[in-house]
Amino acid sequence: MSTTVLISGANRGLGFGLVERYAARDSYTVIATARNPSSMPVVKTGNGSQLIVVEMDQAQVDGPEKMIEQVKSKGISKLDLVICNAAIMTNESFAKIRDIDPKVFEEHWRVNATVRLMEKDGKFIFMSSGAAILDREAEASKPDVTYGITKAGANFLARMAHFEEPHLVIFALSPGWVQTDMGNRAAVLSGREGGKAVISVAESCDGMVKVIDDATRDSMGGKHMRYDSTVSKW
């Protein structure tokens, strides 16, 4: 039986790394969402596996609902695994709270919204971040409050959804500070030496896939996990 995986924000960075890993498995259907489906790179698929690319802009109010209709039109009625990966961090948002346009907050929050089409024992992963940790020491050189608050919100949703959906495995997952376009941009904006984030996309994605494979409701449900299988602070 084929396993169906939906990964949002899948045409680059962590999303694409995850798509590559799941699509390479046998008997997987991987649904990859992107604002512009034509931007999706070629992906090698395993035996009996397929990649379906659908359009979704989560910054639009009806973006997730339109995406689900596209998925249904492909004959897919259930999802076994959802990885809510899509996220943004604009230069305008990298500022002190008093200097942030409220519209930027709205854009960052909405892009983390998503939908569920899952059956019993499915896994739903909210992509989180160390930027969401509430008791971390604020860094003057790294004013990432807009991004951080959306990820803290995602953590809250993961925690509440865990209790509301007792038939699903739901948790938040932090990928680490990864050398994606967004991660490296944050490194440059914060003045990190070398202008690069800490870990590679391959290391992060390999770690996250292992966490997701190992996850059960009892072991990880309602928690904030990290890509290295440790439990993160809230």
Residue pairs with C-beta under 8 A, 6 or more apart in sequence:
1 27
2 27
2 28
2 29
2 48
2 49
3 25
3 27
3 28
3 29
3 80
3 81
4 28
4 29
4 30
4 31
4 76
4 78
4 79
4 80
4 81
5 22
5 28
5 29
5 30
5 31
5 79
5 80
5 81
5 82
5 83
6 30
6 31
6 33
6 71
6 79
6 81
6 82
6 83
7 15
7 18
7 19
7 22
7 30
7 31
7 32
7 33
7 82
7 83
7 85
8 15
8 33
8 56
8 58
8 83
8 84
8 85
8 86
8 114
9 15
9 33
9 34
9 58
9 85
9 86
9 87
10 16
10 18
10 19
10 32
10 33
10 34
10 40
10 53
10 85
11 32
11 34
11 36
11 37
11 39
11 40
11 41
11 53
12 39
12 180
12 181
13 178
13 180
13 181
13 182
13 183
13 201
14 85
14 127
14 175
14 178
14 180
14 201
14 204
14 205
14 208
15 32
15 83
15 85
15 86
16 41
17 201
17 202
17 204
17 205
18 83
18 85
18 205
18 208
18 209
19 30
19 32
19 43
19 51
20 43
20 44
20 205
21 205
21 206
21 209
22 28
22 30
22 81
22 209
23 30
23 43
23 44
23 45
23 46
23 49
23 51
24 44
24 45
24 46
24 49
25 46
25 49
26 46
26 47
26 48
26 49
27 46
27 47
27 48
27 49
28 45
28 46
28 49
28 50
29 49
29 50
29 52
29 76
30 43
30 45
30 49
30 50
30 51
30 52
31 52
31 53
31 54
31 71
31 74
31 76
31 79
32 40
32 43
32 51
32 52
32 53
32 54
33 53
33 54
33 55
33 56
33 67
33 86
34 40
34 53
34 55
34 56
35 55
35 56
35 57
36 55
37 53
37 54
37 55
40 53
43 51
45 51
52 71
52 74
52 76
54 67
54 70
54 71
54 74
55 66
55 67
55 70
56 63
56 64
56 66
56 67
56 86
57 63
58 64
58 86
58 110
58 111
58 112
58 113
58 114
59 88
59 107
59 110
59 111
60 66
60 110
61 110
64 113
64 114
64 115
65 115
67 115
68 115
68 117
71 117
77 117
78 117
78 118
78 119
78 122
79 116
79 117
79 118
79 122
80 118
80 119
80 122
80 123
81 122
81 123
81 124
81 125
81 212
82 114
82 116
82 118
82 122
82 123
82 124
82 125
83 125
83 127
83 212
84 112
84 114
84 124
84 125
84 126
84 127
84 154
85 127
86 111
86 112
86 114
87 108
87 111
87 112
87 127
87 147
87 150
87 151
87 182
88 107
88 108
88 111
88 182
89 108
89 144
89 146
89 147
89 182
89 185
89 186
90 104
90 107
90 108
91 185
91 189
92 100
92 101
92 104
93 100
93 104
93 105
93 108
93 144
93 146
93 147
94 143
94 144
94 146
94 186
94 189
95 143
95 146
96 143
96 145
97 145
100 145
100 146
104 146
105 146
105 149
108 146
108 147
108 149
108 150
109 149
109 150
109 153
111 150
112 126
112 150
112 151
112 153
112 154
116 124
116 165
116 168
118 124
118 168
119 167
120 167
120 168
121 167
121 168
121 169
122 167
122 168
122 169
123 168
123 169
123 170
123 212
123 215
124 161
124 165
124 168
124 169
124 170
125 170
125 171
125 172
125 173
125 212
126 154
126 155
126 157
126 158
126 170
126 171
126 172
126 173
127 151
127 154
127 172
127 173
127 174
127 175
128 151
128 154
128 155
128 158
128 172
128 173
128 174
128 224
128 232
129 147
129 148
129 151
129 174
129 175
130 136
130 174
130 176
130 177
130 232
131 144
131 147
131 148
131 151
132 148
132 149
132 151
132 152
132 154
132 155
132 172
132 174
132 224
132 234
133 232
133 233
133 234
134 152
134 233
134 234
135 233
136 233
139 190
141 190
141 191
142 186
142 189
142 190
144 186
154 172
155 172
155 224
155 234
158 170
158 171
158 172
158 222
158 224
159 172
159 222
161 168
161 170
162 168
162 170
162 171
162 217
162 221
162 222
163 222
166 217
168 217
169 215
169 216
169 217
169 220
169 221
170 221
170 222
171 215
171 220
171 221
171 222
171 223
171 224
171 225
172 223
172 224
172 225
172 232
173 208
173 211
173 212
173 224
173 225
173 226
173 227
174 224
174 225
174 226
174 227
174 232
175 204
175 205
175 207
175 208
175 227
176 198
176 199
176 203
176 204
176 207
176 226
176 227
176 228
177 183
177 186
177 187
177 197
177 198
177 199
178 197
178 198
178 199
178 200
178 201
178 204
179 196
179 197
179 198
179 199
179 200
179 201
180 197
180 201
183 197
184 195
184 196
184 197
186 197
187 194
187 195
187 196
187 197
188 195
203 227
204 227
207 227
207 228
207 229
208 227
210 229
211 220
211 225
211 226
211 227
211 229
214 220
214 229
215 221
215 225
223 231
224 231
224 232
224 233
224 234
225 231
225 232
226 232
